[in-house]
Amino acid sequence: MHAHHHDHVPPVTDAAGRALGIGIVLNLAFVIIEAVAGILGQSMALLADAAHNLGDVLGLVLAWGANRLTRRLASTQFSYGLGSTTILAALVNGITLALVSLWILWEAGMRMIDPPDVHGLLVIGVALAGVVINTLTAWLLLSGQKDDLNVRGAFLHMAADAAVSVAVAISGVIVLLTGFSRIDPILSIIVSVVILVPAAGLVRRSLQLVLQGVPDEIDLDEVARFLDSRPGVTDRHHLHVWALSTREMALSVHLVMPQPPADSDAFLHELQQDLQHRFRIRHATVQIEHGSRPCPIDD
């Protein structure tokens, strides 16, 4: 007896899509403003930061595109749909964020050796604008990032940029008041280390999902105990849980039931509902065996 819950289409995440779309528009506008300010103020630092923020816009576009692709229905070529693109987007965003952090560390080290002239007022004004825009975008993504690794990647980008902008504004004020120009690279080093920690976590979790590892939010032993406790189940094997996207998980298992349930459809339906409510597993494939002969599939 075999059951397959035919629920391939993940819930539509209009809120996350709208938040990402608004973030793209806001940050693209900021990139243009920052580039113009850099040209008018003859500030290579602002131009370099505009280029960095343009990379963040591309990261938001990547996350938005992956979010849209989750709505594509399954096909003969992609039988699970295209939800797994959100995992790839999260991985790319995590790697990009880590590389940016390392680049900031390098640039800060060079500026510690040879501190450049800082245009205090111009830097403060642009940095404060960056704080507002990046904080607003991060706030829009705040609720969605808790349950979606793809959105979390975009959220971390915006939160990191907001932190960098705060550091830049603070350094501009200190330079204006004291003339101590090395405060800019010092704060940059601190911020880059703070960014690197969640970036490394994002890369690790994304790689885990790419390699079909069990998602962090799933305790496989707890799932096994739940299945073993079902009425009539005497044994269980071939239990696998993996991610179909950054917000949808799948399960497959063989359950040994010497006495089949009186209503097998009702048993499987209730099992699917419990898996969804207890573990957020929306796609379950369950094979029921009577135990009269060995399972032909090896682990």
C-alpha positions, -999 to +999 in steps of 0.1 A: +000+000+000+015+033-011+003+069-005+014+101-021+001+134-009-005+154-041+002+189-028+031+201-050+023+239-051+037+258-021+016+285-005+018+317-024+040+342-006+027+375-019+040+393+012+076+382+007+074+390-031+060+424-024+087+431+002+115+420-021+100+441-050+098+472-028+133+466-016+146+464-052+130+497-061+142+515-030+178+502-032+181+509-069+171+545-063+197+547-035+224+533-058+217+561-083+216+588-057+249+575-041+266+573-075+256+609-084+268+621-050+301+603-055+306+619-089+297+654-077+317+650-045+346+633-062+344+606-036+358+572-047+345+557-014+309+566-023+313+553-058+327+520-045+299+517-020+274+524-048+289+495-067+286+473-036+250+483-032+243+475-068+255+440-060+229+439-032+202+450-056+211+420-078+209+398-047+174+411-041+165+405-077+178+369-074+157+363-042+126+378-058+131+357-090+135+325-070+104+335-049+084+339-082+096+305-095+082+287-065+048+293-080+056+274-112+037+242-113+053+208-116+061+196-151+074+165-168+109+179-166+107+194-131+083+170-112+087+190-080+084+224-097+111+250-093+110+257-056+146+245-052+157+277-069+151+295-036+178+273-020+203+282-048+194+319-043+200+317-006+234+300-012+245+326-037+234+354-014+253+338+015+285+334-005+282+370-018+277+383+017+307+365+030+329+377+001+317+413+006+326+410+043+361+397+034+365+426+009+355+451+035+381+436+058+408+440+031+399+475+022+398+485+059+432+471+064+445+491+034+429+523+048+445+517+082+479+518+065+470+548+043+438+566+056+422+586+028+406+621+032+370+618+042+344+643+031+326+643+064+292+660+056+287+643+023+295+609+037+272+615+067+243+626+045+246+597+021+252+572+049+221+583+068+200+579+037+214+544+034+205+537+070+169+546+063+165+527+031+183+496+042+166+495+076+132+499+059+139+471+035+152+448+063+120+456+083+098+446+053+117+413+051+118+407+089+087+385+093+093+364+061+130+356+069+120+335+100+106+306+079+123+311+045+161+308+040+158+326+007+142+357+022+167+354+051+195+358+027+180+391+014+173+402+049+209+397+060+221+417+030+199+446+040+206+444+077+244+443+069+241+473+047+222+492+074+250+483+099+277+495+075+258+527+068+255+534+106+293+528+109+300+551+080+278+579+095+294+575+129+329+577+114+319+608+094+308+625+127+340+615+145+361+627+116+344+661+116+348+665+153+383+651+158+399+647+124+407+611+133+403+595+099+413+560+110+380+556+128+364+547+094+385+515+088+383+506+125+345+506+125+345+488+091+365+460+105+341+456+134+311+456+112+326+432+086+332+406+114+297+410+127+284+404+091+306+374+085+291+353+113+255+351+100+268+349+064+287+318+073+256+304+089+235+311+058+261+294+035+262+263+058+224+260+060+220+265+022+247+239+014+230+215+038+197+219+018+215+216-016+230+183-004+195+171+006+204+172+043+177+173+070+166+210+075+178+225+108+142+230+120+135+192+118+145+168+146+146+135+127+145+115+159+114+132+170+098+125+136+108+088+139+092+086+174+060+102+161+058+077+133+066+047+156+038+058+179+011+056+152-015+029+160-007-004+143+029+005+133+054-021+145+085-010+126+097+018+104+126+022+079+138+043+050+128+075+067+141+106+048+133+143+052+147+169+028+139+204+015+120+210-018+125+248-013+135+271+015+100+269+029+087+234+019+098+200+031+092+165+019+092+131+037+093+095+026+091+065+048+082+028+049+058+018+078+054-019+088+018-026+098+010-064+101-026-055+104-036-029+078-059-001+091-096-006+086-097+026+066-063+031+050-072+064+033-083+079+066-051+067+083-029+082+056-049+114+055-046+119+093-009+111+092-003+137+065-023+163+084-003+155+116+030+158+098+020+191+084+008+206+117+036+192+139+066+194+116+055+217+086+061+187+062+036+193+034+047+166+010+047+130+024+051+097+006+043+067+028+046+031+019+029+006+041+043-030+044+028-060+062+061-074+073+055-108+056+087-105+036+119-083+038+118-049+022+135-052-012+152-018-009+185-015+009+193+017+030 
